[in-house]
Structure formats: C-alpha cells, structure tokens
Amino acid sequence: MHFKSTLISASLIVVSLTSCSVYYTTSEVDSSLKSTVDQVNATIQKLDGQVSSMEKEFQEIQCDQKSPDFVQAYQMLKGIDAEMKAIGEQRFFVNQIYVQFKDYTKGKDKIQSGTPEWEKVKEAKDALKTTLGKIQNEGNTVVENATAFNTFVTKNIVPKIQLCDVAQYTTQFEKAISDLTANQKQVADQLSQYQKKVAELISKHSATKPALCKELSADLQKINTDVTQISRIKMNLQMTVNGFKANTQGMTKIYSCSSDWKVVSEAEAAVNTQQKEANALQQSIQTTTTHLQSIVVALGQ
C-alpha cells in the first residue's frame, strides 16, 4: 500500500471596508470555512481508509503472533492507531469550529468589527490555522510510519510464509482435471482408430506373421489398460478437489503458518502424486503407440 500526504490549506475571508466599520460577509466566511472543513474530512477519511485496509490485510495473516517480528509489527500498528486517534480528535475540533460558527452567525448577513461575533471569527481563524498545522504534521507522521510498517512486514514477515489463494488453487486443481480429460479423449479417439486397423492387420497376417500380430494385440491391450487408469486418476483428482472445496468453504486466503495449512499441503501432495502418475501413463501410452505404429508399418510391407 502506498500513502500520500495531502496538503490542507485554509483561505479565509474577504475583508470589506465601509467608512470606519470593518465587516466580514457571513456567506463568504461560511463558504471558506465549509470548504476547509470538507477538505479536512475528505483527507482524513482517505488516510483512515488506507490505514484500515493495511491493518485488515496484515491481520488476515493468522500466524504465531508471539514471534518477535509479529510483536514488533503490532507495536508499530499500535503507534499508528494512536496517531490516527489524535488526528481524529483534531478533525472533530475542526468540525466543531464550523458548527459553532453556524450557531453564532445564524440570521446575520454580516459580521461587523467590535461585535462578539467578530472576535469569535478571529479566534476561529487562529484555532483553525493552528489545528490544520497539527493535522498536516500528524498526517505526515502517519504516512511515514505506515510506509515503514509496510517495509518491515514485506522484508521480515512475508518471505517466511506462503499464501494460498483458495479460489486460485481451486481453479488450478480443476484445470488439472480438465487437461487430463482432454488428453484422455485424444488418446481414446486414437485408440478407436487403432482398434479397427489392428483388427484388419491381425485378420490378414495372423497365420503368416503370428509374432508381430501378438505384439500388436499386446500393445493395443496395454493402451486400453493405461486409458482406464487415467479414468481412475481423474476420479481421484476430482475427489481431492471436492475435499479441498469442502474444507476451505468460506475461506479466501490460507497462510502457511495457519493451522488450516494442512488442508492445502495435503491437497497439493495428492494432486502432485496423481499428476505424476498421469504423466507416467501418458509417457507409457506414447511409447506403446510408437511401438504399435512400427509394427503396423512392418506388417504393411
């Protein structure tokens, strides 16, 4: 997460001179005050949202929070929260300045020098200027500390843990099944063609070339057996995926330091085992198919 410090400025008021009287136009003061207050609220609300998002993301890492790195990270967050609380108090004060202004200028078009309202506006200007300076400084401090927190977590915590995005893992597991299904269909289509060709060749050469015909028949049988084994692997993969979905229902992320990581590691191990077996079968089918094709060529000569 990246933080930016937004400067807050206050531009108050047009002073008009009429004879010996000096006055503020209430509407102009109101507009200037409200603009400043709105800017303060928007800036702090944005910063608060960034800090909240950062803390939520970190707290999703359900690891051993007693480890030194986590203890330090939480101490850093505690400091940032205290700083945000102080900024919130300043924000409340700024809004109170505007509320009070609306109250003591109610029904007045102008604020004339020498009146109690005149003094209150001057005090409000001074208080607002001081408070905006505090908010700016405290906001800069939050930005600096939040950036330092992100750097610390990225360097000292993130490299030590693994993350399972449940939706992404589920998609990868299902893709493994989909790929295996496509491969099985391709082999089955080829096998159907081979069966017809083999039957013709055995019928034609069984008497004159029995050894080759026997090899041809054995190759065809082996391919059939391997294709059947692919169906078994696909069924096992589907059971693994279904189990993973059931065990991670309602979860979006799982970290390796969480007690739930066992669900991820067991599913990964099962899928990897089945994929290795599937790859071995596919290699076996390819080898057998190559041998079968060489015999077909030999019988055709």
Secondary structure, 3 states (H helix, E strand, C coil): CCCCCCCCCCCCCCEEEECCEEEEEHHHHHHHHHHHHHHHHHHHHHHHHHHHHHHHHHHCCCCCCCCHHHHHHHHHHHHHHHHHHHHHHHHHHHHHHHHHHHHHCCCCCEEECCCHHHHHHHHHHHHHHHHHHHHHHHHHHHHHHHHHHHHHHHHHCHHHCCEEEHHHHHHHHHHHHHHHHHHHHHHHHHHHHHHHHHHHHHHHHCCCCHHHHHHHHHHHHHHHHHHHHHHHHHHHHHHHHHHHHHHCCCCCEEECCCCCHHHHHHHHHHHHHHHHHHHHHHHHHHHHHHHHHHHHHHHHC
